Amino acid sequence: MDRKSITKIIRFLALIGIVIQVIFLIPLFTAYIYNEQSFMEYWTLWTSGLLIILFLLRNTSLKLTIKEAILSVNLVWILGGVMGSGALMVLTHTSFINGFFESISGFTTTGATIYSDISDLPKAALMLRSTMHWLGGMGIIVLGIGVLSFINPTASLALFKSESTGIGATKLTPKLKHTAINLWKVYILLTVFDLLLLKVEGMSWFNAINHSFATISTGGFSTKTESMGYWINNPLIIWTTTIFMTVSAINFVAHYKLLKGDFSGYKSEEVKWFLLIFMVLSLSLGFVHYFNSNSNIFFSMTNSFFTISSVMSTTGFATLDYSTWGNLAIALIFIAMLIGGNAGSTAGGIKVIRFVVMFKNLKYQIKKTLFPNAVFSIKMDKQPVKADTLSHVGAFIFLFILTNFIVTFYLFASGYDLMTSLSASIATIGNIGPGFGHVGPVDNFAFFTPVQKLVLSAAMIIGRLEFFTVIILFSKDFWKN
């Protein structure tokens, strides 16, 4: 890329950096309230530098091309990781690599942590982790769309295409600025609603704010070492969190339409299949836990519904150590990990819609084999699925399998057992958080070496950007003028 492109990208990154710094005022304010060590000097240094860059490049255009937008999207997550890492280094005296891993896990809403005793962390550090979740949940770039669209709509369109997850991007309004604003309205409304319910049900204001941030973003960072297990004797809190994790795993377009009195978003095939799979897996896991433990049916169902919701939404909260529930339970949870939530939600994973499309394609291929002269079509919500979409879905699933194989092979070759290697790979690439083996719900990722943490950090970014936006950087054609 030429110098002009580089300056445009730098100006964009500085703009997003300022947005991050504004959000970081929340943990700074938390440190002030609880009279804790602050990272004000670090914050001031970053803010000053970013403002100077914006001033020097004030005349630089933000008309990003597709290539510039794609590179910007990748660099934004690295920028967030570096900025968050420094703040965590100041607050928790950890290393840069540990802070970077934690920050990437936060911004990508993965929820994998390197801290073993969460409860002893400063409240400012806990709030910092949660605010990174909350900003990353809807997407730094979606927030960027709202900012950029006031400056240049072409750049916003390019970013919207490169950041959108799922099969395709859905515009609620003709202007992307309004789309971003409307999505944020829904996001904030759900966060406030969840926060108030948790407070009424027994959480402190601090815990309610942190857990609402982590729930609606499907992030999973808790303020307690036991995660949501700290409130295991409060079924209201557990069921409230279960409901909001499930809601957050549904396409936010459906929620926005509901505010307008339109229920059509919940009538889509993807939402119906998501809820059906969620119910089947939850009930199955509930009975498995009930018959393999001394717990009553209500306790078993409460924690099983919570666990499946946490895993399918890729939130990563835990109430119990589900890795001890037996092989059938592990198999059911693995299925939930792979499926994920809806496209257009804050959840990760492969996404339900891709499985639906692939199964419909399988049915189509069988019919074409039996009746070669007949005319058939693949439809989603009564609309034909384009051939390009089928190719994209197939390529995505291939990249998901290939990337998991590479990361799993790397970890396994490094000396870890297969369960730890495989689940750590799926948990990071799927932005889930906890897995099985040594990265189970009661464990953490601190034991990995610095290089392995960087590899897993890259895996989280690749999963968050759904492969293509990252893989394309390795193409020779991308770097040609």
C-alpha positions as CSV (number, residue, x, y, z in Angstrom):
1,M,0.0,0.0,0.0
2,D,1.2,3.6,-0.7
3,R,1.7,6.3,1.8
4,K,-1.7,7.8,1.2
5,S,-3.4,4.6,2.2
6,I,-1.2,4.2,5.3
7,T,-2.1,7.7,6.5
8,K,-5.8,7.1,6.0
9,I,-5.6,3.8,8.0
10,I,-3.6,5.6,10.8
11,R,-6.2,8.3,11.1
12,F,-9.0,5.7,11.2
13,L,-7.2,3.7,13.9
14,A,-6.6,6.9,15.9
15,L,-10.3,7.7,15.7
16,I,-11.3,4.2,17.0
17,G,-8.6,4.6,19.7
18,I,-10.3,7.7,21.0
19,V,-13.6,5.8,21.2
20,I,-11.8,3.1,23.2
21,Q,-10.3,5.7,25.5
22,V,-13.8,7.2,26.1
23,I,-15.1,3.8,27.1
24,F,-12.0,3.3,29.4
25,L,-13.3,6.3,31.4
26,I,-15.7,3.9,33.0
27,P,-13.0,1.8,34.8
28,L,-11.1,5.0,35.5
29,F,-14.2,6.3,37.3
30,T,-14.5,3.0,39.1
31,A,-10.9,3.4,40.5
32,Y,-11.8,6.8,41.7
33,I,-15.0,5.6,43.5
34,Y,-13.3,2.8,45.3
35,N,-10.1,4.8,45.9
36,E,-7.9,2.3,44.0
37,Q,-4.8,2.7,41.9
38,S,-5.7,4.3,38.6
39,F,-4.2,4.1,35.1
40,M,-4.8,7.8,34.5
41,E,-1.3,8.6,33.5
42,Y,-1.3,5.8,31.0
43,W,-4.8,6.9,29.7
44,T,-3.6,10.5,29.4
45,L,-0.5,9.5,27.4
46,W,-2.6,7.4,25.0
47,T,-5.3,10.1,24.6
48,S,-2.8,12.8,24.0
49,G,-0.9,10.8,21.4
50,L,-4.1,9.9,19.6
51,L,-5.4,13.5,19.6
52,I,-2.0,14.7,18.2
53,I,-2.3,12.1,15.4
54,L,-5.8,13.2,14.6
55,F,-4.7,16.8,14.5
56,L,-1.8,16.2,12.2
57,L,-3.9,14.1,9.9
58,R,-7.0,16.3,10.1
59,N,-6.9,16.9,6.3
60,T,-6.5,13.2,5.5
61,S,-9.5,11.7,3.7
62,L,-11.3,8.8,5.3
63,K,-12.6,7.4,2.0
64,L,-11.4,3.9,2.6
65,T,-11.2,1.4,-0.2
66,I,-12.2,-2.2,0.5
67,K,-8.6,-3.2,0.9
68,E,-7.9,-0.3,3.3
69,A,-11.0,-1.2,5.3
70,I,-10.1,-4.9,5.6
71,L,-6.6,-4.0,6.9
72,S,-8.1,-1.5,9.3
73,V,-10.5,-4.0,10.7
74,N,-7.7,-6.4,11.5
75,L,-5.5,-3.7,13.0
76,V,-8.3,-2.4,15.2
77,W,-8.4,-5.6,17.3
78,I,-4.6,-5.5,17.7
79,L,-4.8,-1.8,18.7
80,G,-7.5,-2.7,21.3
81,G,-5.3,-5.5,22.6
82,V,-2.3,-3.3,23.1
83,M,-4.3,-0.5,24.7
84,G,-6.0,-2.8,27.1
85,S,-2.8,-4.7,27.9
86,G,-1.1,-1.5,29.2
87,A,-4.0,-0.7,31.4
88,L,-4.1,-4.2,32.9
89,M,-0.3,-4.1,33.4
90,V,-0.8,-1.0,35.5
91,L,-3.8,-2.3,37.5
92,T,-2.7,-5.9,38.0
93,H,1.1,-5.8,37.5
94,T,0.9,-8.6,34.9
95,S,3.1,-9.0,31.9
96,F,2.4,-7.5,28.5
97,I,1.6,-10.8,26.9
98,N,-0.8,-11.8,29.6
99,G,-2.5,-8.4,29.4
100,F,-2.6,-8.6,25.6
101,F,-4.2,-12.1,25.8
102,E,-6.8,-10.9,28.4
103,S,-7.6,-7.8,26.3
104,I,-8.0,-9.7,23.1
105,S,-10.2,-12.1,25.0
106,G,-12.2,-9.2,26.2
107,F,-12.7,-7.3,23.0
108,T,-13.5,-10.4,21.0
109,T,-15.9,-11.4,23.8
110,T,-14.2,-14.8,24.2
111,G,-14.0,-14.7,28.0
112,A,-10.8,-16.9,28.3
113,T,-8.7,-15.5,31.2
114,I,-5.2,-15.8,32.5
115,Y,-6.2,-14.8,36.0
116,S,-6.6,-17.6,38.6
117,D,-8.2,-15.6,41.4
118,I,-10.7,-13.2,39.8
119,S,-12.2,-12.1,43.1
120,D,-9.0,-10.5,44.3
121,L,-8.5,-8.3,41.3
122,P,-9.0,-4.6,41.8
123,K,-12.5,-3.4,40.9
124,A,-11.1,-1.1,38.3
125,A,-9.5,-4.1,36.5
126,L,-12.8,-6.0,36.7
127,M,-14.7,-3.1,35.2
128,L,-12.0,-2.7,32.5
129,R,-12.4,-6.3,31.5
130,S,-16.2,-5.9,31.4
131,T,-16.1,-2.7,29.4
132,M,-13.8,-4.3,26.8
133,H,-16.5,-7.0,26.5
134,W,-19.3,-4.5,26.1
135,L,-17.5,-2.5,23.5
136,G,-16.4,-5.5,21.6
137,G,-19.8,-7.2,21.8
138,M,-21.6,-5.1,19.3
139,G,-18.3,-4.6,17.6
140,I,-15.7,-1.8,17.6
141,I,-16.3,-1.4,13.9
142,V,-20.1,-1.1,14.3
143,L,-19.5,1.7,16.6
144,G,-17.0,3.0,14.0
145,I,-19.8,2.9,11.4
146,G,-21.8,5.3,13.6
147,V,-18.8,7.7,13.9
148,L,-17.5,7.4,10.3
149,S,-20.9,7.8,8.7
150,F,-21.0,11.3,9.9
151,I,-17.7,11.9,8.0
152,N,-17.9,9.7,4.9
153,P,-20.5,7.1,4.0
154,T,-18.3,5.2,1.5
155,A,-15.9,4.3,4.3
156,S,-18.7,3.1,6.5
157,L,-20.1,0.8,3.7
158,A,-16.6,-0.7,3.2
159,L,-16.2,-1.4,6.9
160,F,-19.8,-2.7,7.3
161,K,-19.0,-5.3,4.6
162,S,-15.7,-6.4,6.1
163,E,-17.0,-6.6,9.7
164,S,-20.4,-8.1,9.2
165,T,-20.8,-11.7,10.5
166,G,-23.0,-14.5,9.4
167,I,-24.2,-15.1,5.9
168,G,-24.9,-11.5,5.0
169,A,-25.3,-8.1,6.4
170,T,-28.9,-6.8,7.0
171,K,-29.5,-3.1,6.9
172,L,-32.4,-1.9,9.0
173,T,-32.5,1.5,7.3
174,P,-31.2,2.9,4.0
175,K,-28.3,4.7,5.9
176,L,-25.7,2.7,7.7
177,K,-25.4,5.4,10.3
178,H,-29.0,4.8,11.3
179,T,-28.5,1.1,11.3
180,A,-25.6,1.3,13.7
181,I,-27.4,3.8,16.0
182,N,-30.5,1.5,16.1
183,L,-28.5,-1.5,16.9
184,W,-26.8,0.3,19.7
185,K,-30.1,1.5,21.1
186,V,-31.3,-2.2,21.4
187,Y,-27.9,-3.1,22.9
188,I,-28.0,-0.4,25.5
189,L,-31.7,-1.1,26.3
190,L,-31.0,-4.9,26.9
191,T,-28.0,-4.0,29.0
192,V,-29.9,-1.7,31.3
193,F,-32.9,-4.1,31.6
194,D,-30.6,-7.0,32.6
195,L,-28.6,-4.7,35.0
196,L,-31.8,-3.6,36.8
197,L,-33.2,-7.2,37.1
198,L,-29.9,-8.5,38.5
199,K,-29.8,-5.7,41.1
200,V,-33.4,-6.3,42.2
201,E,-32.6,-10.1,42.4
202,G,-29.7,-9.6,44.9
203,M,-26.5,-8.5,43.1
204,S,-24.7,-5.3,44.1
205,W,-24.6,-2.4,41.7
206,F,-21.0,-3.2,40.8
207,N,-21.6,-6.9,40.1
208,A,-24.9,-6.2,38.2
209,I,-23.2,-3.7,35.9
210,N,-20.2,-6.0,35.2
211,H,-22.4,-9.1,34.6
212,S,-24.9,-7.2,32.4
213,F,-22.0,-6.0,30.3
214,A,-20.6,-9.5,30.0
215,T,-24.0,-11.1,29.4
216,I,-25.4,-8.9,26.6
217,S,-22.0,-8.9,24.9
218,T,-21.9,-12.7,25.4
219,G,-18.4,-12.2,26.8
220,G,-18.3,-14.1,30.0
221,F,-15.9,-12.2,32.2
222,S,-17.2,-12.4,35.8
223,T,-16.2,-10.6,38.9
224,K,-16.0,-13.8,40.9
225,T,-13.5,-16.7,40.7
226,E,-16.5,-19.1,40.8
227,S,-18.1,-17.2,37.9
228,M,-21.9,-17.4,38.1
229,G,-21.5,-20.3,40.5
230,Y,-21.1,-17.7,43.2
231,W,-24.9,-17.1,42.9
232,I,-25.8,-20.8,42.4
233,N,-28.2,-20.7,45.3
234,N,-30.1,-17.8,43.7
235,P,-32.1,-19.4,40.9
236,L,-33.6,-16.0,39.9
237,I,-30.2,-14.6,39.0
238,I,-29.2,-17.9,37.2
239,W,-32.5,-18.0,35.1
240,T,-32.3,-14.2,34.4
241,T,-28.8,-14.6,33.0
242,T,-29.8,-17.7,31.0
243,I,-32.6,-15.7,29.4
244,F,-30.5,-12.7,28.5
245,M,-27.6,-14.9,27.2
246,T,-30.2,-16.6,24.9
247,V,-31.7,-13.3,23.8
248,S,-28.2,-12.0,23.0
249,A,-27.5,-15.0,20.8
250,I,-30.5,-14.1,18.6
251,N,-30.2,-11.7,15.7
252,F,-30.4,-8.2,17.0
253,V,-32.4,-7.2,13.9
254,A,-35.2,-9.3,15.3
255,H,-35.0,-7.4,18.6
256,Y,-35.1,-4.0,16.8
257,K,-38.1,-5.1,14.8
258,L,-39.9,-6.1,18.0
259,L,-39.5,-2.5,19.3
260,K,-41.4,-1.4,16.3
261,G,-44.1,-4.0,17.0
262,D,-42.9,-6.3,14.3
263,F,-42.5,-10.0,15.4
264,S,-41.4,-11.2,12.0
265,G,-37.7,-11.4,13.0
266,Y,-38.5,-14.2,15.4
267,K,-40.3,-16.1,12.8
268,S,-37.2,-16.7,10.7
269,E,-36.0,-20.2,10.2
270,E,-32.7,-19.5,11.9
271,V,-34.3,-18.3,15.1
272,K,-36.7,-21.2,15.2
273,W,-33.9,-23.7,14.7
274,F,-31.8,-22.0,17.3
275,L,-34.5,-22.2,19.9
276,L,-35.4,-25.8,19.0
277,I,-31.7,-26.9,19.3
278,F,-31.3,-25.0,22.5
279,M,-34.4,-26.7,24.1
280,V,-33.4,-30.2,22.9
281,L,-29.8,-29.8,24.1
282,S,-30.8,-28.2,27.4
283,L,-33.4,-30.8,28.3
284,S,-31.1,-33.7,27.3
285,L,-28.3,-32.3,29.4
286,G,-30.7,-31.7,32.3
287,F,-31.7,-35.3,32.3
288,V,-28.1,-36.5,31.9
289,H,-27.1,-34.4,34.9
290,Y,-30.2,-35.5,37.0
291,F,-29.5,-39.2,36.5
292,N,-25.8,-38.9,37.1
293,S,-26.0,-36.8,40.3
294,N,-27.8,-36.5,43.6
295,S,-29.4,-33.2,42.5
296,N,-33.1,-32.6,42.2
297,I,-34.7,-32.1,38.8
298,F,-35.1,-28.3,39.2
299,F,-31.4,-27.8,40.1
300,S,-30.3,-30.1,37.2
301,M,-32.5,-28.3,34.7
302,T,-31.5,-24.8,36.0
303,N,-27.8,-25.5,35.6
304,S,-28.2,-27.4,32.3
305,F,-30.3,-24.7,30.7
306,F,-27.7,-22.2,31.9
307,T,-24.8,-24.2,30.6
308,I,-26.2,-24.8,27.1
309,S,-27.3,-21.1,26.9
310,S,-23.8,-20.0,28.0
311,V,-22.0,-22.3,25.5
312,M,-24.4,-21.8,22.5
313,S,-24.3,-18.0,23.0
314,T,-20.5,-18.4,23.5
315,T,-20.7,-16.3,26.7
316,G,-18.7,-18.7,28.7
317,F,-20.2,-18.3,32.2
318,A,-20.3,-21.4,34.4
319,T,-22.2,-22.4,37.5
320,L,-20.8,-25.9,38.0
321,D,-17.8,-27.9,36.6
322,Y,-19.7,-29.5,33.7
323,S,-16.6,-31.4,32.6
324,T,-17.4,-33.8,35.5
325,W,-20.9,-34.7,34.3
326,G,-19.8,-37.6,32.1
327,N,-19.0,-38.3,28.5
328,L,-22.5,-37.8,27.2
329,A,-22.8,-34.4,28.8
330,I,-19.4,-33.4,27.3
331,A,-20.6,-34.5,23.9
332,L,-23.8,-32.5,24.2
333,I,-21.8,-29.4,25.3
334,F,-19.4,-29.9,22.4
335,I,-22.3,-29.8,20.0
336,A,-23.5,-26.6,21.5
337,M,-20.0,-25.1,21.3
338,L,-19.8,-25.8,17.6
339,I,-23.2,-24.6,16.7
340,G,-23.1,-21.1,18.3
341,G,-25.8,-18.5,18.0
342,N,-27.5,-16.5,15.2
343,A,-25.9,-14.4,12.6
344,G,-26.3,-10.7,13.5
345,S,-26.0,-11.5,17.2
346,T,-23.0,-10.9,19.6
347,A,-22.5,-14.7,19.7
348,G,-19.6,-16.6,18.1
349,G,-19.4,-20.2,16.7
350,I,-20.2,-21.4,13.3
351,K,-23.8,-20.0,13.6
352,V,-27.1,-21.9,13.2
353,I,-27.9,-20.5,9.8
354,R,-24.9,-22.1,8.2
355,F,-25.9,-25.5,9.5
356,V,-29.4,-25.0,8.3
357,V,-28.1,-24.0,4.8
358,M,-25.7,-26.9,4.7
359,F,-28.4,-29.5,5.6
360,K,-30.7,-28.0,3.0
361,N,-28.0,-28.3,0.5
362,L,-27.4,-31.9,1.5
363,K,-31.1,-32.6,1.0
364,Y,-31.0,-30.8,-2.4
365,Q,-28.0,-32.9,-3.5
366,I,-29.8,-36.1,-2.6
367,K,-32.9,-35.1,-4.5
368,K,-30.8,-34.1,-7.6
369,T,-29.2,-37.5,-7.5
370,L,-32.5,-39.3,-7.3
371,F,-34.3,-37.1,-9.8
372,P,-31.6,-35.5,-12.1
373,N,-34.1,-34.0,-14.5
374,A,-36.3,-32.3,-11.9
375,V,-35.9,-28.7,-10.9
376,F,-35.3,-27.9,-7.2
377,S,-34.1,-24.9,-5.3
378,I,-32.8,-24.2,-1.8
379,K,-34.8,-21.7,0.2
380,M,-34.4,-19.9,3.5
381,D,-37.5,-18.1,4.7
382,K,-39.1,-18.8,1.4
383,Q,-36.3,-16.9,-0.5
384,P,-33.9,-18.8,-2.8
385,V,-30.4,-19.2,-1.5
386,K,-27.8,-18.0,-4.1
387,A,-25.1,-20.2,-5.3
388,D,-22.5,-17.7,-4.0
389,T,-24.0,-18.0,-0.5
390,L,-23.7,-21.8,-0.6
391,S,-20.0,-21.5,-1.7
392,H,-19.3,-19.0,1.0
393,V,-20.9,-21.2,3.7
394,G,-18.9,-24.2,2.5
395,A,-15.7,-22.3,2.5
396,F,-16.4,-20.9,5.9
397,I,-16.9,-24.3,7.5
398,F,-13.8,-25.6,5.7
399,L,-11.8,-22.7,7.2
400,F,-13.3,-23.3,10.6
401,I,-12.2,-27.0,10.5
402,L,-8.8,-26.2,9.0
403,T,-8.0,-23.4,11.5
404,N,-9.0,-25.6,14.4
405,F,-6.9,-28.5,13.1
406,I,-3.8,-26.2,12.8
407,V,-4.2,-24.7,16.3
408,T,-5.1,-28.1,17.9
409,F,-2.1,-29.7,16.2
410,Y,0.2,-26.9,17.4
411,L,-0.9,-27.3,21.0
412,F,-0.9,-31.1,20.9
413,A,2.6,-31.1,19.4
414,S,3.6,-28.7,22.2
415,G,2.9,-31.4,24.8
416,Y,-0.7,-30.9,25.8
417,D,-3.3,-33.7,25.9
418,L,-5.8,-33.9,23.0
419,M,-8.8,-32.8,25.0
420,T,-7.1,-29.6,26.2
421,S,-5.6,-28.9,22.8
422,L,-8.9,-29.4,20.9
423,S,-11.2,-27.6,23.3
424,A,-8.7,-24.7,23.7
425,S,-8.7,-24.3,20.0
426,I,-12.5,-24.4,19.6
427,A,-13.0,-22.2,22.7
428,T,-10.8,-19.4,21.3
429,I,-11.7,-19.6,17.6
430,G,-15.4,-19.9,18.5
431,N,-14.9,-17.1,21.0
432,I,-16.5,-19.3,23.7
433,G,-13.9,-19.0,26.6
434,P,-13.8,-22.1,28.7
435,G,-13.4,-25.6,27.3
436,F,-12.4,-28.9,28.7
437,G,-9.3,-30.5,30.1
438,H,-6.9,-28.0,31.5
439,V,-9.0,-25.1,30.1
440,G,-12.2,-26.3,31.8
441,P,-14.8,-24.0,33.5
442,V,-12.9,-24.0,36.8
443,D,-9.5,-23.5,35.1
444,N,-7.8,-20.7,33.1
445,F,-5.3,-20.1,30.3
446,A,-2.4,-18.9,32.5
447,F,-0.3,-22.1,32.0
448,F,0.3,-21.5,28.3
449,T,3.6,-20.1,27.2
450,P,3.8,-16.5,25.9
451,V,4.1,-17.7,22.3
452,Q,1.1,-20.0,22.8
453,K,-0.9,-17.2,24.2
454,L,-0.1,-15.1,21.2
455,V,-1.2,-17.9,18.9
456,L,-4.5,-18.2,20.8
457,S,-4.9,-14.5,20.7
458,A,-4.6,-14.6,16.9
459,A,-7.1,-17.5,17.0
460,M,-9.6,-15.3,18.9
461,I,-9.2,-12.5,16.3
462,I,-9.6,-14.9,13.4
463,G,-12.7,-16.3,14.9
464,R,-14.2,-12.9,15.7
465,L,-13.7,-11.7,12.1
466,E,-14.9,-15.1,10.8
467,F,-11.7,-16.1,8.9
468,F,-12.1,-14.4,5.5
469,T,-11.2,-10.9,6.7
470,V,-7.9,-12.2,8.1
471,I,-7.1,-14.9,5.6
472,I,-7.3,-12.5,2.7
473,L,-4.3,-10.6,4.1
474,F,-2.1,-13.6,3.1
475,S,-3.2,-13.3,-0.5
476,K,-0.6,-11.7,-2.9
477,D,-3.4,-10.0,-4.8
478,F,-4.4,-8.1,-1.7
479,W,-1.1,-6.3,-1.6
480,K,-1.1,-5.4,-5.2
481,N,-2.0,-1.8,-6.2
